Amino acid sequence: MTHQFPALTSVQKRELQDIALGIVAPGKGILAADESVGSMGKCLHQIGVENTEENRRQFRQILFSADERIKSCIGGVIFFHETLYQQADDGTLFVKMIQDKGITVGIKVDKGIVPLAGTNGVSTSQGLDGLSERCAQYKKDGANFAKWRCVFKISDATPSTLSIKENANVLARYSSICQQHGIVPIVEPEILPDGDHDLRRCQYVTEKVLAALYKAMSDHHVYLEGTLLKPNMATAGNRCSTKYSAEEVAMATVTALCRTVPPAVTGVLFLSGGQSEEEASVNLNAINKCPLVKHWGLTFSYGRALQASALKTWCGHNQNEDAATEQFIKRAEACTFFLNA
């Protein structure tokens, strides 16, 4: 027989919901600055800059030093472990720089994507071992929300029922652990844009993944009002021959959410998923204009779509830092504009 277990007190629930609501306040989204050392290396390689800790720190400083204009655009910043403990040139911790702007600090806590043993081309995410202890420390060090990413690839054979169920349970277990430590979990079940699948196939897979996710969240007693969802937009694969309009992407995306995401979830923050800066903004605008009923705030949690122009402007040269910061602010303001358009 099913029994109710009081996993969280009313005070804990209120704290979690207040944090989540602050992150997705009207007009605000998230800067995802949580690239791993390897992922950041790929970004730096594109502009001919060596992947060193100092260069990674220098570029993050360009983003975090944005002035007060950013307060109206960004509600949260996701840090990587290394970045959480780095300082600006003047010795100020990056965490304090963000908090002083009234922006919530978050932390990526998964340990990366690994193959799911016994399967062919299917993956899961690792990092549950020791997560409780890490969350306790991150909370002390200023992080009030976290992010965990699982990925799914669309092909003739994937994602399999096993991979959908396994990753849903991983995301739910992570969420439950975070909430015990007063940390709002962002769940990121990303459908990769790789492949030649059409829009309807992506919508169908997105619905299956999200339905399994919220079944697992219920099974693990996760307090939904103290969570945020970071999904992909429903888009065709990057090798699909059919081109779809922003309005078609929006209708497929919002339909998938309406069919699977409980209204209790506080907010939905879309990842850019390989889209260009302009594509991510235009599609976000279309999603918010979609005539379907939307029970949640729909906003952004962008990495490349907020950073690409700043990275190209900087190119590793100190004299370009101010101009690069301006490019970041420009992109953040553009995303906010499309939210409010």
N, C-alpha and C positions, 0 to 999 in steps of 0.2 A: 504494500500500500504506500502511496505517495504521502509524505509528511512535509509540512512547511518547516524550514529551518531558518531562524533569524540570523542570517549571516552578517547583517550590518545594523547598527543602531540608527535611530531617527536622526541623530546628530551627524553621523557619518554620511548618511544619505543626503542630507541637506548640503553638507560641504561639497560632496561630489557634484551634485546638480548645480550648485552655484559656480563651481569652477568651469563646468561644461558650458553653462549659459554665458559666462564671460568670454569664453573663447569664440563662440559663434554669435556674439552680439551683432545686431543689424549692421551690415556693411563691412564686417570684418571676416578675415580668413586666416590661414596659417602659412607661415614661411617654413617650408621643410628644408632645413639646413642640416640634415642628419646623414649626409652621404658618408659611407664608410671610407677608410683610407684608400681602398682600391677604387671605389667609385669616384671619389674626388680626384684620384690620380688620372682617371680617364678624362675628366673635365679639364684638368690642368694641361694634359698632353695636347688637347685640341688647340691650345693657345701657345704651345711651346714652352711651358713653365714646368720645372722639375717638381715632382711630387715629394716635397719635404714637409715636415711638421710646421716649419716657419711659413712656408708659402700657403699652406692650408689655413693657418691662423690669420695670415694677412688678408686673405680673401674673405674669410668670415668677418673680420673686423670691418671691412668695407660695407658689408650688409648691416652689421649690428650698430654701426655708428650713424645710421640714418637719423635725421632730426625728428622733431615732434610731429611732422606731417604723417609719419608712419603710424601713429597711434590710432588714427581713424580708419586705417586699412588692415592692420594686422592685430589679431587677438591672441595669437600664440606663435611661438617659435620652437621647432623640434630640433634639439641638439643631438649630436653624436657624443659618445662617452668622452672622447678626447677633447672636444670643444667645450664641454661642460666645465672643465677645469682650466681652460686657457684664459689669458688676460690680454687686454688691449695694450698698446704701446706705453700708456701712462700707468699701467699696473692695475687698472680696474678689471675685475672679473667680468667676462662676457655675460654671465648670469645676472650680475648687478646692472649692467648696461641695459639689458632687456627689461628687467623688473622696474627700473627707474622710469621707464616709459609707460608703465602700467600694463605691460604685455606679459602673458603667462608663459613660463618656461616649461618645455616638455623634453622628453628623452626617448630615443630609440632603444628598445630593450631586447629585441630578438637578436640572435647571434648568427643570422644569415640563413640562406636557403641551402638545403642539402637534399640529396636523392632520398626518396622513400624506399627503403629496402624491400626487395621482392617485387618491384614494379619496373616498368619500362618507360623511362622518360617522365616520371611523376616525382614531384618534390614536396617537401614540407619545410617547416622552419624549426630551428633548434634554439635553445636558450631557457627552457623552463627550469632546468636544474639551477638552483641558487637564485632564482628570480626573486623570491620573497626577501632575501637578504639584500639584494641589489636595490629593490624598490625602497626598502627602509632607509638605505643610505642616500639614494637619489632624492627622497622626500626631504631629508635633512639638508641636502645640498641645494635645495631650491626648485626641484622639479615637481610640478603639480599635475602633469599628465604624461602619458607614455604612448608609444606607438609600436605596433607589432605587424609585420607584413608577411602574408602568405601569397603565393602566386599560383596561377592556373594557366595552362596553355591549351588553346583550342586546336584540336586535330580530329581526325576520324575516330581515334580511340581515347582521346582525353578531352576534358578531365574525367577520370573514372569515378565511379560511385565511392570507391575506397578513398581516393585522394580528397574528394569533397568532404566526406565525413571526418577523415583524419584532421584536415586543416581546420574545419569548423570547431572540433573539440580542442585543438591547440589554442585557437583564438579565444575560446570561452574560458579555458583554464587560466590563460594569461590575464584575461579581464578580471576574473574573480580574485586572483592574487593581487593585482594592482589595487583593486578597490579596498581590500583589507588594510592597505597602507595609505589610504586617502589620496590615491592617484587615479585620475580619470583615464580609462583605457580608450585609445583610438584603435579600432579594429580595421585592418586594411587587407581585404581579400581581393587581390588584383587579378583581373583577367587580362593577360598580356595581349598587346595588339599584333603580335607576330602571327603570320599566316594569311590565308586567302579567304577566310570565312566572311560571310556577309553580315549585315547589320542584325538581321533577325536571329541568326545563330548566336551572335554575341549576347543579344537580349535574353535568349532562352537560357544560355549557360549562366549568365549573371543572376537570373531568377533562381536557378537551381542552387547556386552557391550561397546566395543570401538566405534562401529558405532554410537550408541546412545550418547556416551560421546561427540564425535566431532560434532554431530548435535547440541547438547546443547551448546557447546563452541561457535559455530557460532551464535546461537540465542542470546547469552549473550555478543556478541561483544568482545570476548577474543582475544587478540593479540597472535597468536600461536607461532610466533618467540620468544616470551618472556615467553614460557612455557616449561616444561619438563614432560615426561610421565614416571611413575613408574608402569609397569604392571607385572603380573605374567608371567612366562614362561608357554607355553602350555604343561602340563604334565598330565599323567593319575592320577586318584585318588589313595591315598595311600593304598586302599584295592583292587585295580584292579589286577586281576590275570595275566594279560599280562604285560610283561616287555618290555620297548621300549629303543632303543639305543639313545645315545646323538644326533646322526645325525637325527633320526626321530623327536625327541623333537625340534631340531633346525629348521627343515623344517616346522613343524606345527606352530611354534612360529613366524618365519619370514613371512610365508604365511599370518597368521592372521594380522600381522602388515601392510603388503603391501596392504591388502584389505581394511584397515580401517583408518590408521593413515596418515594424510596429510603430504606431504614432508616439509611443512613449520615448523613443530614442530622441535625444535632445537636438542633434544636428547631423547633417550630412556634408562632408567636405570632400569634394572631388579631387582626385589626383589628375595630373595632366597626361600621364600615360603615353609619353612619346610625341604628344602634340606640340606644334610650334607655339610660341607665345601668343600669336594672334588667334590661332585655332582654339586654344584653350579658353581665351577670353570670349570669343564669339559663341562657342558652344555653351559656355556658362551662362551667357546672356540669354540664349535661346531656351535653356533649361528653366531659368527663372521666369520666362515669359510663357512657358508651356501652360495651356489652359486647364490641365488636369489639377485636381485638388492635391496640394502638397502639405503634409502634416508637419514638416520639419523645416528649419532654416537650411537652405541649400547654398553652400558657399565653396570656397576653394582651400586646398592644402597643396600648394604648388612648390616644386623645387626648381626644375629647369625653366619652367614658364615664368618664374620670377627672377632667375639668376642669369640666364643666358646672355642677355644684353650687357649686364654688368661685367660678366666674365670677359666678354670680347673687348669691352672698352678698357678694362684694366690691363690685360695682357702682361701682368707681372711688373709693370712700371709704376713706381711710386707717384710720379707726376700725374698719373691717370686716376688716382684713387677717388678724388672728389667727383670727377665726372662719372665714374663707375657707380658710386653711391647714388647719384642723381638718376642714373638709368634704372637702378633697382626701385627707387621711390616712384619713378614714372610707371613702371610695370605694376606695382602694387596699387597705385591710384587708378590705373586702367581697369584692373580686376574689380575694384570697388565700384567704379563707374558702371561697369556692366552688371554688377549686382543690383544697382539702384536704377538702371535705365528703364 
